Amino acid sequence: MLVEVSQKEYRRHFPTDKSPFISDSFISINELKQDKILRLMKKGESSLGLIVGLKNGVLRSPFSAPFGGFHYSNEYMFYNQVYDFLSDLKEYLVNERIKEISITLPPDLYQVNMNAKLVTAFIDLGYTMEKPEINNWINLLEFDGKWTKSVVAQNCRKAINNGLEWSLANEMEEFVKVYEVIHNNREDQGRKIFMTLEDILNVKKVFPVDFFLIREKDGNCVGAGIFYQGNNKIVQGIFLGDDMKKRNLGVMNYLYMNIYNYYKELGFKYIDLGISSLNGEPNQGLIRFKELHNCLTGLRYTFTWKP
């Protein structure tokens, strides 16, 4: 049986977060978007917990983030504990007359053992698995400056020869320029950007957010990136983009190279470069581009259930 508990009680059992998106600080900047925040635990057992947002009768984890997921005591818990929790979750939805639940798990990069058990239990219990999203990440521990294909190094040299300059943005004026480059890139590709600059700056109040710029000699901004330092081992690439009219200058290759080197020097182990699909439909060009930049490719799962 699952029960709703207070924030204080929940945190007594789960003091740490497996990802920044299930932390109290991150949830606090998005909780007003929901009718209510629920913290659920199994009565008499504290091995697994779930924070969800309730809106219009639907529970979601996450409700304003790339992924959500569970809190747990350790990744080596028995499969039956995971199974029983998800079984009780279905019972909770029925008893509370919840219309639906949707849970997006972190990629395996964050919790490979738990994902194996969670995905299996979701399927065993009849939850609906939505078409998985393709997710890419780079292992900085193995990155030595050499690329999967020599064309990447060639394009980086081209960028340098073209006088492009990479820098970390530190002022509001530069943050605006970063956002403009990314916004224009999305617009040119017919894609929406679901965060305003204000939204991103609100996240920056919770944990470090890095803004990067690529400029031409005359100062014109042709490339940009926004990354979250919400995990002590994993950096998350939230937005990257370039001026598509200047793509032949090697902007994105140069951006990736500098970002890899920057975070490797800071001691991070991985960079999560996010999904390369939309609603499960693979973006073949983006997958190829990331893999040329030494990325590994995996899956990000979402499960839903309606009583």
Backbone as a ProteinNet text record, in pm:
[ID]
protein_1_A
[PRIMARY]
MLVEVSQKEYRRHFPTDKSPFISDSFISINELKQDKILRLMKKGESSLGLIVGLKNGVLRSPFSAPFGGFHYSNEYMFYNQVYDFLSDLKEYLVNERIKEISITLPPDLYQVNMNAKLVTAFIDLGYTMEKPEINNWINLLEFDGKWTKSVVAQNCRKAINNGLEWSLANEMEEFVKVYEVIHNNREDQGRKIFMTLEDILNVKKVFPVDFFLIREKDGNCVGAGIFYQGNNKIVQGIFLGDDMKKRNLGVMNYLYMNIYNYYKELGFKYIDLGISSLNGEPNQGLIRFKELHNCLTGLRYTFTWKP
[TERTIARY]
84.4	0	87.8	61.8	135.3	61.6	138.3	79.8	152.5	81.1	141.4	203.2	326.1	394.6	439.4	476.5	524.1	663.8	702	836.5	941.8	920.2	1016.2	1031.1	919.1	922.9	989.6	956.1	1013.3	1165	1210.5	1354	1429.9	1359.7	1425	1471.6	1397.2	1430.9	1515.7	1497.8	1568.3	1638.1	1751.4	1819.9	1895.9	1923	1999.4	1916.1	1957.4	1883.6	1970.8	1910.9	1984.3	2001.2	1916.6	1929.5	1878.4	1919	1876.6	1727.4	1662.5	1523	1424.1	1473.4	1385.3	1428.6	1507.6	1550	1443.1	1435.9	1338.3	1360.8	1487.1	1516.6	1466.9	1485.1	1436.9	1284.5	1225.8	1080.1	1016.2	1083.7	1026.6	1004.6	1086	1069.6	963.3	909.6	807.4	676.5	672.8	556.4	427.6	437	317.4	250.1	321.9	263	168.4	168.1	87.2	-21.1	-124.4	-227	-174.3	-85.6	-33.3	91.1	183.8	300	277.4	291.5	272.1	403.8	430.2	546.8	495.6	522.2	463.8	569.2	532.5	616.6	528.9	591.6	521.3	511.3	392.5	370.9	454	534.9	616.6	745.3	774.4	899	951.1	1080.9	1138.2	1247.4	1232.8	1335.6	1316.3	1192	1161	1060.7	1077.6	985.7	967.7	859.3	828.5	765.8	821	761	694.3	566.8	491.5	413.9	385.6	298.8	160	58.9	-80.4	-141.6	-194.9	-263.3	-374.6	-493.5	-611.8	-632	-603.4	-627.9	-522.1	-409.5	-301.2	-174.6	-108	19.5	133.6	237.2	350.2	482.5	579.1	718	804.2	861	862.4	739.1	725.8	619.5	677	808.1	871.4	1022	1062.8	1204.6	1220.6	1345.3	1364.7	1321.4	1343.2	1304.3	1284.3	1218.5	1193.5	1250.5	1160.6	1206.9	1191.3	1256.6	1235.6	1353.1	1323.1	1425.9	1435	1553.7	1568.2	1691.3	1688.6	1796.3	1926.3	1918.8	2037	1993.7	2086.6	2053.2	2047.3	2081.3	2092.8	1975.4	1865	1747.2	1689.1	1612.2	1553.3	1447.4	1438.3	1340.4	1198.6	1168.2	1031	992.8	1091.4	1061.6	1016.5	1083.2	1045.6	907.5	888.8	761.6	645.9	664.8	557.9	522.9	623.7	597	511.8	549.5	474.7	335.3	321.2	189.3	102.1	159.5	85.4	54	139	114	-14.5	-36.1	-159.4	-280.8	-267	-375.8	-403.6	-296.9	-312.3	-392.1	-361.9	-433	-582.2	-612.5	-753.3	-824.1	-761.5	-824	-842.5	-747.5	-753.3	-821.9	-869.8	-941.5	-857.8	-731.7	-640.1	-665.1	-668.3	-699.1	-585.4	-462.8	-347.4	-219.6	-115.4	18.5	117.2	217.9	324.4	457.6	550.1	682.3	790.2	878.4	994.1	1118	1182.5	1301.4	1426.2	1525.6	1653.8	1716.8	1801.9	1876.8	1965.3	2010.5	2094.3	2220.6	2264.4	2382.2	2371	2249.9	2227.8	2203.4	2143.1	2103.9	2076.5	2178.4	2161.8	2097	2135.6	2078.7	1929.8	1894.6	1754.7	1668.3	1721.6	1642.5	1605.9	1699.7	1671.9	1554.9	1554	1446.2	1316.1	1325.4	1205.1	1135.7	1213.6	1154.5	1086.8	1153	1095.6	967.7	969	850.9	735.6	764.3	659.5	590.6	670.8	616.2	538.8	596	529.3	393.1	380.6	257.6	157.9	190.4	94.7	91.4	193.8	204.1	231.4	192.6	216.7	352.6	437.7	566.6	552.5	570.4	570.4	696	695	813.1	933	1040.1	1154.2	1219.4	1276	1354.5	1500.4	1568.4	1710.6	1789.7	1880	1957.1	2106.7	2181.5	2326.2	2406	2523.5	2612.7	2757.3	2847.5	2990.5	3057.6	3142.4	3221.9	3352.5	3361.8	3480.8	3603.6	3582.4	3695.5	3774.8	3705.8	3770.5	3805.8	3760.1	3786.5	3930.3	4005.2	4146.3	4176.5	4071	4090.5	4083.9	4075	4064.3	3916.8	3881.5	3741.5	3713.6	3586.5	3545	3576.7	3555.7	3586.3	3676.8	3771.4	3869.3	3806.1	3686.4	3620.2	3592.2	3572.5	3546.8	3669.8	3786.2	3910.6	3935.2	3904.5	3920.9	3833.9	3708.1	3616.7	3656.7	3715.1	3763.9	3879.3	3968	4078.5	4024.4	3920.1	3857.7	3802.5	3737.6	3680.7	3789.5	3900.9	4012.2	4071.5	4087.1	4140.5	4046.8	3916.2	3817.9	3808.4	3891.2	3897	3786.1	3718.1	3611.5	3670.7	3598.2	3643.1	3533.8	3575.2	3484.9	3502.1	3390.1	3402.8	3285.9	3309.2	3205.5	3139.8	3007.6	2935	2918.5	2935.5	2928.4	2832.6	2792	2707.3	2569.3	2470.6	2333.6	2324.7	2399.3	2398.4	2441.4	2538	2585	2482.9	2416.8	2312.8	2203.9	2168.4	2065.5	2110.7	2237.3	2290.2	2289.2	2326.9	2323.2	2181.4	2086.6	1946.8	1898	1936.8	1893.5	1944.4	2071.5	2127.7	2049.6	2022.9	1952.2	1807.6	1742.7	1603.4	1592	1683.2	1680	1707.9	1799.3	1830.5	1706.8	1634.6	1512.2	1407.1	1393.8	1294.4	1324.4	1451.7	1491.7	1461	1462.1	1436	1288.7	1207.3	1066.2	1040.6	1129	1115.7	1089.9	1014.3	981.3	1085.5	1102.5	1182.7	1086.6	1082.9	979.8	1022.7	1138.7	1184	1218.6	1178.7	1221.7	1357.4	1422.3	1548.5	1524.7	1411.1	1378.9	1369.1	1309.1	1300.3	1439.9	1530	1665.9	1740.2	1721	1786.9	1731.2	1605.7	1550	1618.3	1648.3	1722.8	1861.9	1919.6	2055.1	2060.6	1945.9	1940.1	1950.1	1921.5	1916.9	2051.2	2110.5	2243.5	2311	2443.5	2514.9	2463.2	2444.5	2406.8	2511.3	2571.4	2676.6	2622.8	2659.7	2624.3	2752.7	2753.9	2872.4	2840.1	2941.1	2926.3	3040.9	3006.9	3107.7	3089.6	3198.5	3191.7	3286.2	3248.1	3338.6	3432.8	3529.1	3627.5	3562.3	3452.8	3386	3291	3287	3200.9	3063.9	3033.5	2903.1	2890.3	2780.7	2760.3	2702	2771.9	2728.8	2702.7	2729.3	2705.1	2685.5	2609.4	2582	2541.2	2558.8	2517.8	2479.7	2386.7	2346	2352.3	2426.7	2450.9	2421.6	2364.4	2335.4	2443.8	2492.1	2580.7	2498.9	2401.9	2313.1	2353.9	2463	2511.1	2662.8	2721.2	2865.5	2950.1	2885.9	2958.8	2914.6	2788.9	2728.3	2680.4	2727.8	2678.7	2570.4	2469	2358.6	2353.3	2362.1	2345.6	2198	2151.8	2009.6	1976.3	2055	2033.6	2167.4	2175.7	2289.1	2235.4	2304.1	2258.9	2360.6	2341.8	2431.1	2351.2	2417.3	2361.2	2373.7	2261	2264.8	2324.5	2325.1	2386.5	2539.1	2590.2	2735.9	2784.4	2700.5	2730.6	2857.5	2888.8	3006.3	3138.1	3131.1	3253.1	3303.6	3226.6	3265.9	3227.3	3121.3	3080.6	3049.8	2963.1	2918.8	3030.6	3115.9	3230.4	3321	3344.9	3430.3	3364.9	3233.6	3160.1	3171.3	3146.5	3157.1	3297.7	3398.7	3537.3	3569.4	3533.4	3565.2	3485.7	3360.8	3278	3331.4	3368	3427.4	3551.4	3640.7	3765.1	3739.3	3644	3612.5	3566	3470.9	3416.1	3510.5	3590.5	3690.6	3791.5	3832.9	3928	3866.7	3735	3666.9	3647.4	3673.8	3665.4	3533.6	3447.1	3322.9	3353.4	3269.7	3292.4	3212.7	3096.3	3009.1	2940.3	2900.5	2809.5	2688.1	2573.3	2447.2	2403.7	2407.1	2373.6	2228.3	2148	2004	1955.9	1826.8	1763.9	1793.2	1792.7	1809.5	1689.6	1574.2	1448.6	1339.3	1221.2	1107.4	983.9	923.1	809	844.8	969.2	1014.7	1064.1	1048.6	1091.8	1237.9	1328.8	1471.3	1506	1594.2	1652.9	1786	1784.1	1900.3	2025	2006.4	2120.2	2182.5	2098.1	2148.5	2217.7	2161.3	2225.3	2363.6	2368.1	2495.3	2596.5	2549.5	2638.5	2697.9	2614.3	2663.3	2757.4	2725.4	2812.4	2947.9	2951.1	3078.3	3162.4	3092.5	3161.2	3175.7	3193	3228.2	3115.1	2991.9	2881.6	2836.6	2792.4	2724	2574.8	2504.7	2361.3	2283.3	2183.1	2097.8	1952.8	1871.9	1728.6	1681.9	1580.2	1513.9	1367.3	1322.1	1190.6	1086	963.9	847.4	737.9	677.4	567.9	444.1	328.3	202.8	106.2	6	-100.7	-227.4	-338.3	-469.9	-554.8	-613.6	-702.7	-818.8
-120.3	0	125.1	217.3	342.2	449.8	536.2	646.6	775.4	886.1	1016.5	1063.2	1112.7	1158.5	1302.8	1365.8	1503.8	1509.9	1629.8	1649.5	1610.6	1647.7	1617.4	1467.1	1395.3	1250.7	1183	1228.6	1170.7	1187.4	1306.7	1334.6	1264.1	1227	1149.7	1014.7	960.3	830.6	844.7	955.8	974.3	1110.9	1119.6	1248.9	1292.2	1199.5	1233.5	1207.9	1271.4	1261.5	1197.4	1109.1	1041.9	1133.1	1234.6	1334.7	1467.5	1579	1710	1735.7	1664.2	1694.8	1638.2	1558.8	1510.7	1566.6	1674.2	1741.5	1841	1867.4	1963.7	2102.8	2140.2	2274.6	2292.6	2190	2201.4	2196	2106.4	2094.5	2225	2295.9	2418.3	2527.2	2527.9	2633.2	2596.5	2474.3	2430.2	2386.9	2384.2	2326.7	2405.8	2534.7	2614.4	2578.3	2502.2	2456.2	2338.1	2283.9	2166.3	2202.4	2119.2	2137.9	2096.8	1996.9	1945.2	1861.6	1859.8	1771.6	1659.4	1534.9	1419.4	1345.9	1307.2	1224.3	1090.8	985.5	854.7	755.2	678.7	570.7	451	334.9	213.9	208.8	189.7	190.4	80.2	120	24	-13.7	48.8	17.2	143.6	165.8	290.5	265.7	158.6	128.6	206.9	252.5	317.5	429.5	540.2	652.9	722.1	798.2	865.8	1001.3	1106.3	1239.7	1267.1	1302.3	1327.7	1458.4	1517.1	1633.4	1590.3	1645.3	1616.3	1739	1719.8	1828.5	1770.6	1824.2	1779.7	1628.8	1575.5	1433.9	1340.6	1395.1	1314.4	1332.8	1221.7	1225	1216.6	1299.3	1299.2	1309.2	1233.4	1246.1	1230	1336.5	1471.5	1548.4	1670.8	1758	1883.7	1901.4	2011.3	1988	1881.5	1842.6	1734.4	1704.1	1597.8	1460.2	1433.1	1303.4	1317.3	1219	1219.6	1094.1	1010	883.4	873.6	774	733.3	768.5	780.6	778.7	635.7	592.8	457.2	449.6	348.8	335.7	290.7	200	156.3	83.5	70.6	9.6	-142.6	-199.1	-344.6	-407.5	-335.7	-390.9	-506.3	-591.8	-707	-663.9	-743.1	-712.9	-709.1	-797.9	-803.2	-673.9	-601.4	-473.9	-370.3	-369.7	-279.5	-317	-446.1	-496.8	-460.8	-483.6	-458.1	-309.7	-223.9	-79.7	-37.8	-83	-44.9	-107.7	-223.8	-285.6	-202.2	-159.9	-76.1	61.3	106.9	235.3	229.2	118.5	101.5	103.2	35	31	171.7	248.5	385.8	470.3	456.5	533.5	500.6	373.1	331.3	388.7	374.7	420	571.2	644.4	790.8	848.9	759.4	799.6	892.5	856.1	927.5	879.8	972.3	937.5	860.5	900.5	844	879.5	799.9	833.8	817.5	905.2	899.3	919.2	825.3	831.5	813.8	912.4	902.7	876.3	763.9	725.3	795.8	816	867.4	766.6	811.3	717.5	627.7	516.9	421.1	484.7	592.5	664.1	695.2	716.3	756.4	638.2	529.1	421.3	292	232.5	116.4	-1.6	-32.2	-147	-128.7	-11.3	14.1	20.1	74.8	81.7	-57.5	-150.7	-287.1	-346	-325.6	-380.8	-303.4	-171.4	-90.2	-118	-121.4	-145.2	-282	-382.8	-517.4	-521.6	-456.9	-456.8	-380.3	-268.2	-192.9	-281.2	-352.4	-438.5	-554.7	-618.4	-731.5	-692.7	-569	-524.3	-459.9	-460.3	-413	-263.6	-192.2	-50.1	-39.6	72	94.9	160.1	96.5	156	240.8	371.5	459	431.3	471.3	448.7	519.4	446.6	508.5	618.8	715.3	819.2	774.2	811.2	781.5	889.6	847.5	940.2	919	1028.2	1020.4	1083.5	1024.4	1083.2	1052.3	1131.9	1113.5	1074.7	973.9	931.2	1011.1	1110.5	1196.1	1123.2	1015.4	938.8	875.9	848.1	784	882.9	1007.8	1105.5	1155.7	1136.6	1177	1276.8	1339.2	1437	1379.2	1245.5	1180.8	1154.3	1166.5	1156.1	1028.1	987.6	866.9	878.4	996.8	1022.8	1145	1139.5	1247.3	1378.5	1371.5	1492.9	1590.2	1538.6	1627.2	1712.1	1648.7	1722.3	1822.9	1783.6	1874.2	1998.2	1976.7	2089.8	2178.3	2118.6	2199.1	2288.5	2232.2	2312.9	2423	2390.4	2490.2	2605.5	2572.8	2676.2	2768.2	2708.1	2787.3	2875.4	2819	2894.9	3007.3	2987.3	3090.7	3196.9	3181.2	3282.2	3275.3	3160.5	3148	3142.1	3199.6	3202.3	3146	3060.2	2999.1	3067.1	3089.4	3152.3	3112.6	3120.9	3101.4	3236.1	3242.4	3367.6	3393.5	3519	3552.7	3666.9	3742.4	3859.4	3838.1	3912.7	3898.3	3925.8	4023.8	4055.4	3934.4	3859.4	3739.7	3626.6	3613.9	3511.8	3532.6	3659.8	3692.9	3649.1	3672.7	3634.5	3482.2	3410.4	3263.1	3216.3	3270	3228.1	3263.7	3378.7	3420.8	3325.2	3285.3	3191.6	3061.1	3008.2	2880.6	2893.4	3002.5	3025.6	3034.8	3109	3124.8	2992.6	2913.3	2782.1	2693.3	2691.1	2611	2660.6	2790.2	2849.4	2813.5	2820.4	2786.6	2640.9	2553.4	2411	2374.1	2473.8	2448.5	2375.2	2394.7	2329.7	2433.6	2395.4	2486.7	2476.3	2585.2	2584.1	2609.7	2517.8	2519.5	2590.3	2654.4	2731	2872.5	2969.3	3105.9	3126.2	3237.3	3268.3	3283.8	3340.2	3354.8	3218.7	3121.3	2985.8	2930.4	2948.7	2896	2966.5	3096.7	3172	3133.6	3090.7	3040.6	2910.7	2826.2	2703.3	2738.3	2842.3	2886.1	2925.7	2959.1	2991.2	2864.5	2749.2	2621.5	2549.5	2544.8	2485.7	2553.4	2538	2610	2577.2	2680.3	2667.9	2743.1	2674.8	2734.7	2776.4	2896.1	2949.3	2962.9	2906.9	2913.5	2985.6	3054.5	3126.7	3095.1	3091.7	3088.2	3216.7	3292.6	3420.7	3421.2	3500.6	3531.2	3643.7	3675.8	3779.5	3913.2	3942.6	4070.7	4070.8	3960.3	3952.3	3894.3	3866.2	3808.7	3668	3641.2	3512.3	3410.9	3298.1	3198.5	3061.2	3045.1	2916.4	2937.7	2845.8	2863.1	2731	2724.2	2605	2642	2565.1	2583.6	2447.3	2440.3	2313.7	2329.3	2221.6	2218.2	2139.9	2196.7	2123.2	2078.7	1993.1	1951.1	1821.5	1762.5	1635.2	1644.6	1587.6	1604.5	1520.7	1431	1349.1	1373.3	1416	1424.9	1566.6	1624	1752.4	1724.4	1809.2	1787.7	1899.1	1861.2	1955.7	1979.2	2097.5	2128.3	2184.3	2280.8	2340	2364.8	2330.3	2366.8	2410.7	2505.8	2550	2639.9	2658.4	2745.2	2827.1	2926	3002.1	2913.2	2863.1	2763.1	2817.7	2949.6	3009.2	3004.1	2983.4	2979	2838.1	2739	2601.5	2549.3	2600.1	2551.4	2593.8	2677	2721.8	2620.9	2516.1	2416.6	2455.5	2535.5	2591.4	2483.1	2388.5	2289.7	2195.3	2158.1	2072.5	2141.8	2268.5	2348.5	2365.3	2380.6	2393.9	2266.3	2151.9	2023.1	2002.3	2028.8	2006	2086.6	2214.4	2300.2	2262.4	2222.7	2182.8	2053.9	1956.8	1832.8	1863.7	1944.1	1975.8	2052.9	2143.1	2226.6	2141.1	2051	1971.6	1858.5	1811	1710	1770.7	1893.9	1962.5	1990.7	2009.8	2034.2	1905.9	1790.9	1664.3	1589.9	1633.9	1560	1432.2	1330	1200	1182	1244.5	1226.7	1357.9	1366.8	1472.4	1405.1	1429.7	1381.5	1482.8	1443.4	1535.2	1523.7	1453.2	1455	1367.3	1382.6	1294	1337.9	1241	1264.8	1208.7	1228.4	1185.4	1276.1	1267.4	1347.3	1260.2	1242.9	1151.1	1012.4	972.4	840.3	830.2	935.5	932.4	975.3	884	916.4	1028.6	1116.8	1218.7	1161.6	1101.4	1026.9	1113.8	1235.7	1324.9	1362.2	1387.1	1425.6	1308.4	1188.4	1069.8	1050.3	1061.2	1045	1150.4	1274.4	1383.7	1358.6	1317.6	1293.6	1173.3	1070.1	952.5	983.8	1074.9	1119.8	1191.1	1245.1	1314	1221.3	1091.5	989.5	956.8	992.8	967.4	821.8	774	645.9	670.2	569.3	582.3	481.3	530	443.1	486.4	439.9	467.1	534.3	617	677.5	635.2	569.5	505.9	590.2	584.8	644.6	539.6	527.2	432.3	507.9	464.5	524.4	414	452.7	356.7	433	381.5	438	330.6	361.5	264.3	225.6
0	0	0	-94.5	-99.8	-21.1	43.7	119	82.6	91	70	202.1	195.4	315.9	297.3	407.1	403.3	341.4	301.4	247	349.9	474.7	580.7	599.6	601.4	619.4	500	381.7	259.6	259.5	293	289.8	402.8	505.5	612.2	558.3	463	404.5	277	205	77.5	76.1	143.8	155.5	30.2	-62	-182.2	-306.7	-417	-543.5	-650.8	-728.7	-836.3	-958.1	-968.4	-1074.2	-1019.9	-1078.4	-1026.3	-1042.2	-1133.5	-1164.5	-1062.7	-967.6	-861.4	-726.1	-731.6	-608.4	-565	-434.8	-383	-441.5	-458.7	-509.1	-651.6	-735.6	-873.7	-877.6	-799.9	-796.4	-749.5	-658.6	-603	-707.1	-814.2	-915.4	-1018.9	-1008.5	-1104.7	-1039.2	-906.7	-839.9	-863.6	-891.8	-915.5	-1048.2	-1132.9	-1259.1	-1237	-1114.5	-1081.4	-979.6	-975.1	-873	-736	-735.8	-610	-636.7	-540.5	-546.2	-445.4	-489.4	-402.5	-383.5	-260.6	-227.7	-176.8	-254.1	-226.4	-180.7	-78	-26.9	5.1	12.1	50.6	202.7	253.6	397.8	463.4	561	633.6	565	449.7	379.1	312.6	319	267.7	163.7	88	-11.7	-141.5	-166.4	-293.7	-268.9	-341.7	-329.3	-462.9	-475	-601.3	-572.4	-636.6	-631	-764.6	-761	-884	-871.3	-985.2	-990.2	-1034.8	-970.8	-1006.1	-1072	-1191.8	-1260.8	-1346.4	-1327.6	-1402.5	-1392.9	-1275.1	-1252.1	-1305.4	-1354.3	-1411.8	-1328.5	-1295.7	-1224.5	-1325.2	-1302.6	-1394.4	-1319.3	-1367.7	-1325.7	-1450.3	-1504.2	-1449	-1492.7	-1439.7	-1488.6	-1552	-1546.2	-1618.6	-1622.4	-1690.2	-1695.1	-1801.6	-1841.8	-1941.2	-1892.1	-1761.7	-1706.2	-1556.6	-1499	-1355.2	-1293.2	-1238	-1183.4	-1033.5	-976.8	-838.8	-748.5	-620.3	-517.2	-465	-428.4	-376.1	-286.8	-200.1	-102.5	-167	-263.7	-337.8	-463.8	-558.9	-688.4	-682.2	-568.1	-559.6	-485.8	-476.8	-410.8	-492.4	-425.7	-491.7	-592.7	-699.4	-804.1	-747.9	-653.7	-601.4	-528.6	-473.4	-409.8	-512.8	-628.4	-737.4	-791	-813.3	-866.1	-771.8	-642.8	-545.6	-539.2	-549	-544.8	-664.5	-783.6	-903.8	-905.4	-845.5	-832.3	-739.2	-627.7	-533.4	-593.5	-683.9	-749.1	-832.4	-900.2	-976.2	-882.5	-771	-672.5	-618	-596.7	-546.9	-646.1	-773.8	-876.7	-876.6	-862	-860.3	-738.3	-622.7	-497.5	-493.3	-551.2	-548.3	-671.5	-757.3	-879.4	-967.4	-982	-1071.1	-1214.1	-1309.3	-1448	-1515.8	-1486	-1558.5	-1485	-1509.1	-1460.7	-1575	-1578.3	-1678	-1608	-1629.6	-1565.3	-1672	-1682.3	-1771.1	-1687.1	-1712	-1635.4	-1688	-1602.3	-1650.7	-1747.4	-1838.7	-1923.2	-1837.8	-1895.7	-1822.8	-1765.7	-1825.9	-1777.9	-1629	-1580.9	-1442	-1348.9	-1399.9	-1309.2	-1386.9	-1436	-1523.1	-1451	-1328.1	-1256.5	-1230.4	-1177.4	-1145.3	-1269.9	-1377.7	-1500.6	-1550.5	-1542	-1587.4	-1510.2	-1379.6	-1296.1	-1314.4	-1324.5	-1341.3	-1474.8	-1582.8	-1715.3	-1718.8	-1665.4	-1663.3	-1581	-1463.9	-1377.5	-1440.8	-1502.2	-1571.7	-1675.8	-1754.1	-1859.7	-1798.9	-1696.7	-1631.2	-1574.5	-1530.1	-1465	-1561.5	-1688.7	-1787.3	-1810.2	-1763	-1798.1	-1948.6	-2006.6	-2149.6	-2168.4	-2246.2	-2277.8	-2403.4	-2387.4	-2504.1	-2586.4	-2711.6	-2794.2	-2731.8	-2699.5	-2629.5	-2713.3	-2641.5	-2707.6	-2713.5	-2821	-2834.5	-2762.3	-2675.3	-2593.2	-2617	-2618.5	-2642.6	-2529	-2502.1	-2402.1	-2438.6	-2381.9	-2405.3	-2274.7	-2281.5	-2167.4	-2168.5	-2080.7	-2078	-2025.8	-1950	-1898	-2012.3	-2122.5	-2237	-2347.8	-2334.8	-2440.3	-2430.9	-2540.1	-2542	-2653.5	-2705.1	-2811.8	-2951.1	-2960.3	-3090.7	-3121.7	-3248.5	-3288.1	-3365.4	-3363.6	-3436.1	-3583.8	-3640.4	-3780.8	-3791.9	-3884.3	-3898.8	-3944.2	-4002.5	-4051.4	-3937.8	-3815.9	-3701.9	-3673.2	-3668.4	-3645.4	-3757.6	-3880.2	-3994.5	-3979.1	-3935.3	-3918.7	-3800.7	-3697	-3584.6	-3629.3	-3711	-3764.7	-3855.7	-3931.7	-4018.9	-3936.2	-3824.9	-3738.3	-3684.5	-3643.3	-3590.9	-3700.9	-3820.1	-3933.1	-3975.1	-3949.9	-3982	-3872.6	-3770	-3665.7	-3562.9	-3554.2	-3455	-3314.4	-3218.9	-3080	-2988.8	-2897.3	-2799.3	-2665.3	-2594.3	-2462.1	-2373	-2243.1	-2143.1	-2118.7	-2132.5	-2111.8	-1962.3	-1921.8	-1779.4	-1748.7	-1849.2	-1827.5	-1889.2	-1835.6	-1885.6	-2035.7	-2082.4	-2225.3	-2307.6	-2256	-2326.2	-2314.7	-2199.4	-2184	-2288.8	-2311.3	-2410.4	-2549.6	-2581.6	-2712.9	-2730.4	-2624.4	-2629.3	-2660.5	-2588.1	-2606.8	-2747.5	-2797.6	-2931.5	-3039.1	-3028.3	-3127	-3125.7	-3006.5	-2993.7	-3039.8	-3000.5	-3041.3	-3192.7	-3254.6	-3401	-3470.4	-3414.7	-3471.2	-3469.9	-3357.1	-3346.7	-3445.2	-3454.8	-3545	-3689.5	-3729	-3866	-3899.9	-3796.8	-3819.2	-3795.5	-3763.1	-3738.4	-3608.2	-3511.1	-3381.3	-3273.6	-3173.1	-3064.2	-2953.3	-2880.8	-2760	-2644	-2548.8	-2446	-2318.3	-2320.2	-2204.6	-2248.5	-2169.2	-2191.8	-2125	-2156.9	-2089.5	-1940.2	-1903	-1760.8	-1692.4	-1760.5	-1704.4	-1676.2	-1771.5	-1757.5	-1644	-1633.3	-1526.4	-1389.7	-1384.4	-1258.6	-1217.5	-1316	-1286.3	-1235.6	-1290.9	-1251.2	-1103.9	-1045.7	-902.7	-816.7	-877.9	-805.7	-813.1	-932.5	-949.5	-1068.7	-1085.1	-1191	-1330.6	-1410.1	-1550.8	-1632	-1728.7	-1810.5	-1946.5	-1989.2	-2120.9	-2201.6	-2323.3	-2408.6	-2538.9	-2591.8	-2717.8	-2813.4	-2942.4	-3049.1	-3128.6	-3140.9	-3212.3	-3331.6	-3431.8	-3541.9	-3497.6	-3581	-3547	-3515.9	-3587.1	-3566.8	-3448	-3373.6	-3256.4	-3282.2	-3407.9	-3441.7	-3382.3	-3314.1	-3247.2	-3344.2	-3361.5	-3459.8	-3398.9	-3270.8	-3204.8	-3055.5	-2992.1	-2849.6	-2786.4	-2654.9	-2580.3	-2438.3	-2381	-2241.6	-2173.7	-2062.3	-1992.5	-1844.3	-1786	-1642.8	-1568.9	-1459.7	-1368.8	-1247.4	-1270.6	-1163	-1095.5	-1142.8	-1090.3	-1078.7	-973.5	-954.4	-1049.7	-1125.7	-1221.8	-1366.3	-1381.9	-1514.6	-1542.9	-1652.7	-1701.2	-1805.6	-1807.7	-1901.9	-2005.5	-2133.3	-2242	-2266.1	-2238	-2249.6	-2387.3	-2432.9	-2565.5	-2633.4	-2761	-2844.8	-2979.8	-3042.2	-3172.8	-3240.3	-3369.6	-3445.7	-3545.9	-3603.4	-3713.9	-3836.9	-3884.6	-3991.8	-4120.7	-4136.4	-4255.1	-4247.1	-4125.4	-4105.5	-4070.2	-4093.9	-4053.7	-4120.2	-4242.1	-4314.9	-4249.5	-4145.4	-4077.8	-3975	-3951.5	-3851.9	-3710.2	-3698.9	-3569.4	-3466.2	-3501.1	-3402.9	-3362.8	-3456.7	-3422.6	-3321.8	-3345.8	-3257.9	-3120.4	-3119.1	-2993.4	-2911	-2975.1	-2905.1	-2849.9	-2931.2	-2887.7	-2761.3	-2761.9	-2648.1	-2524.3	-2542.2	-2428	-2366.8	-2449.2	-2397.2	-2313.7	-2369.9	-2300.5	-2170.8	-2176.2	-2059.1	-1941.8	-1966.8	-1857	-1814.2	-1907.5	-1869.1	-1772.1	-1799.7	-1711.7	-1574.7	-1570	-1442.8	-1362.6	-1425.1	-1353.7	-1367.7	-1459	-1482.3	-1561.5	-1539.1	-1602.9	-1731.6	-1738.4	-1854.8	-1890.4	-2016.9	-2059.8	-2122.7	-2065.4	-2121.3	-2226	-2352.8	-2460.8	-2505.4	-2425	-2446.1	-2560.2	-2588.5	-2686.7	-2829.9	-2918.4	-3062	-3137.2	-3078.1	-3138.1	-3085.3	-3144.5	-3100.5	-3104.3	-2986.5	-2973.9	-3027.1	-3003.1	-3043.5	-3186.3	-3265.8	-3405.6	-3414.8	-3453.5	-3454.4	-3552	-3508.2	-3595.1	-3643.2	-3760.7	-3807.5	-3819.7	-3868.5	-3884.5	-3751.3	-3650.3	-3519.1	-3449.6	-3464.2	-3407.2	-3468.4	-3599.9	-3670.7	-3626	-3612.9	-3574.1	-3435.6	-3341.4	-3205.5	-3200.6	-3276	-3276.4	-3339.7	-3437.9	-3494	-3389.1	-3287.4	-3177.3	-3056.5	-3085.4	-2984.7	-2886.8	-2918.9	-2826.4	-2829.6	-2715.4	-2704	-2720.5	-2766.3	-2793.8	-2711.5	-2640.5	-2559.3	-2567.8	-2472.9	-2475.4	-2346.3	-2360.4	-2245.4	-2248.6	-2141.7	-2140.2	-2069.6	-2124.9	-2059.8	-2051.6	-1931.9	-1910.4	-1860.2	-1908.5	-1866.9	-1825.1	-1749.7	-1712.1	-1678.9	-1725.5	-1695.3	-1626.4	-1511	-1445.8	-1536.5
[MASK]
+++++++++++++++++++++++++++++++++++++++++++++++++++++++++++++++++++++++++++++++++++++++++++++++++++++++++++++++++++++++++++++++++++++++++++++++++++++++++++++++++++++++++++++++++++++++++++++++++++++++++++++++++++++++++++++++++++++++++++++++++++++++++++++++++++++++++++++++++++++++++++++++++++++++++++++++++++

